[in-house]
């Protein structure tokens, strides 16, 4: 049923694909780093 609803919403819609940085992702990364922690020392998790 959900698929039918989404199909009806998107049927006449114009879809824009934007190749820009995600504001939500950037804000989440800033929250994760916390205040006062310089980005130089931030670590990135790797898939090990």
C-alpha positions, 0 to 999 in steps of 0.5 A: 500500500505504501508503494502505491501512495509513493507512486501516486505522489511521484507520478506527476512530480519533477525530481531534482538531483542536486550534487551538493554537500548535505546540510544534515550530514555536515551538521551531524559531523559537527555535533559528533566532533563536539565543541572545542575539538579541532577537526585536524584531530578528528578520526574517521571510522574505517570498515575494519 
